[in-house]
Amino acid sequence: MKYEAVIGLEIHVELNTPTKLFCDCPNRPGDAPNVNICPICLWLPGALPRLSQEVLEKAVIACLALNCTIEPESAFDQKVYYYPDLPKGFQLSQHHKPLARNGYLDILVDSRNPRRLGIHHIHLEEDVAKLLHETEDRTPISLVDFNRAGAPLIEIVTEPDMRNPIEAMEFLKVLRTQIRYTGASECSLEKGSMRVDANISIRPQGSSLLNTKVEVKNMNSIQHVGDAIAYEIKRQAECLEKNEPVVLHTRLWDCEKQVTCAMRGKFSGPCVPDPAVPRIVIDDDWLALRKAKLPEMPIQKGERFIASYGLNRDEALIMSQDRELSEFFEKAVRDYLQPRKAANWIAAHLIPALKDQGKSISEIPLTPERFQALLCMQDQDEINANAAREVLLRMLAEDKNPEKIVEERGFRQVSDTDALETIVNRILTDNPSGIQDYKSGNMKVLGFFIGQAMKATQGKANPKVLNELFIKKL
Amino acid sequence: MNSNIFSFSAEFGTEAGQGGLRVAIQPNMSCRGWPANAGSKALENFIALEDATVIRLLRQAGARIAGSTHMSELGFGLIRNTGSQAVSENLADVALITDNMGEARIAAARAGLPGFKPSYGIVSRLGLIGLIPSMECWGILARKVSDIKSTMAAICVRDEQDFSMTGNTLPDFTISRPFNETLRVIGVAEGYENNLTKAESVSWEKALSALEQAGFKIEKIRLTDAALFSSVHNVIGAVEASSSAGKYDGVRYGHRASNAGNWNEMYLKSRGESFGTLMKAYLFQGAYFQFKNYVAFENACRIRGRLLDETMRAFSQVNWMASLTIRENRDACKASNITDIYKAFSFTAPANITGLPALQVPGIALCGNMDLGLQITGPPLSDRELLAFGAYLGPEKQGGSAK
């Protein structure tokens, strides 16, 4: 039988606000253990939670970026369970009345089949403490670090709209781009600022059944999410073939072995409205101000790049994916006549170089003005393309303008006909057989001659001038 | 220091503001450096790290914290509570007792004193080690209504740290205006008298005729679900208590069982050893509604909303609502199981459910030597007027005819 998968994702995103959700402690979980704590996030007797306005605002902006409707009234519930990572026997989350509902993201895996994937709701919740299990003189001990307790999270719960691992991965990439644009979170699975649980079930192709789902956790990259889903679909199909029922439970992805392993029955504790945290009431005026704070999002920006700068769709997509890079691009093409050239240089040289170095555009000394100056130097034949690439790489590390690097390194292009003529003559004298070949119709030899001349000038010769000289001489 | 009454007290000399009100508190009210065990082993040896907002405000107003009385476990009920003795024996002018279901009013009524529960959300709860967040408040017991008023004048101040405070303008207790005598209509729940014992009926009749003699008009008010107040309080109170007490796990403070094999065992043992029988029963009830009968909890929340609506409607017809404060043969200080507690507190719990201000007035609802207390409940934020009413009804005014 042919099966199709039904996939829904639950995505936790840690908001990068300066403080925690209910207190003024620094939101820096990575600091030395238990330094960012106070009576509120330790839930000491007599402490009262105070919802951070800043968290609420960032969360709302992130929800807007995911095309959600913000609820006029939302409220916190207590998710009751006992575990040492919870300082009070329950986790504050929004179960009954979430912050936002009915969002979506558009993905394009197959250009003939654009897909709009639904987001059921987004709610706010607090993170829990971190547990460390160690041994002390062979006695196992457990330590609790409360730095993370009370850190602000949003949980994005999608509709079960995805049908294969590719769609799930693409959804996550688009989601990451959107949220990064708002500046609310870095959304890094690798660094833990985004955590993804996948709910997967399978059914006969074409059916509208919703079968028992299995939850898979512990994926540390978008690729792992795809791998884990693919594995789980295969595993469930095999279960059905063998007539083994699929039971509701949670599995962990083991990326070494590339398998999922059963962890526990799926936990569901009661969710009781919390009487201590007041309801969040959002009025139209407040919301309008936050909507105004939402930056231009990548899709709109891409369209504008096509219209204003004449980029093609692929170029526009690449230039708009990352907010910082898109802003770099726009500054670099201000008063510059060849925006497509700038886009291609960014895509072909700058982005790969950044990736190699594992850096973002804001972490290097290169400014858009220097980048434009470099392109102009090349446009005016002051340097050739090879030299320009070389200078660009240097500008990633050196806080200097391109003119200075060109001078220091002697990259300035040699277009002086007299100087080049000497070299051309020498090469022709050294290669009489080449001249014969050329004259008998082998045009390829011209490329060889130019290559020799470039080598002789350490890449500084103007290839156009060389070309003309050789043709004249031959 | 009288250790029968105070579990801890500071030397008076160390407290500023000589000559101000002497205030007795309980060990669930945070007073920096003082034990704050809330009457429970679950908070064994816990010392308050900060002053509660109320403590800070009292001191600012020149009051002295006289000492910390004994209290019931986590402030539920009145077993072992010595707040009223501190006032009766003149060790304090005012005693603060957390009022979850009427503790302050009932302790006052039993001692023949005035006792007050303010409107929900007009006094900061920061630093109060509470149990039922949607109902609890700082209750006040004193020898004179005027001392209650002075206390409220000191502590009814907006606190930006307590987000559960009302957004409305707070009552101004510094105004000294006499009782507004146009507020003369007092509501009584229809059928209230049917469930009274003989002695209760006598007291009630006496209170009503005293009010009528003083020129008040009594009106019957229909409260269809009045019989459900106690059940609603029980279900919601137990659920909230179960959540509030969830933090007492022995991980960060309080009692931790010594010989546990793993952390689940540590939880079970620590919590098992920490709580007394009554508290355990209450927390079990709460967990039952959370895990096994959530529908009952949802129903209780719905009924609470209806009760609140009905009560508010009543206040469109009357200025005040009246009842007795305590029951004749239900000793709130000895009630040691949940059924008995809810019976003993059945007249006072409604104000905790609705969040309305309520005042226990002594010397009016009498049957022989027995004073069952007259409880007046006012509309939201009528606290100042209610205390003015209490002063108006006070012994200096009514004493002659009532006694």
Interface residues (C-beta under 8 A of the other chain):
Chain A: P39 L42 W43 L44 P45 G46 A47 L48 P49 R50 L51 Q78 V80 Y82 P84 P87 K88 G89 F90 S142 V144 G269 P270 V272 P273 D274 P275 A276 V277 P278
Chain B: N28 S30 A36 A38 L43 F46 A48 L49 E50 A52 R125 L126 G127 L128 I129 G130 P133 S134 Q161 D162 F163 S164 V239 E240 S242 S243 A245 G246 K247 D249 V251 R252 Y253 W263 Y267 Q290 F291 Y294 F297 C301
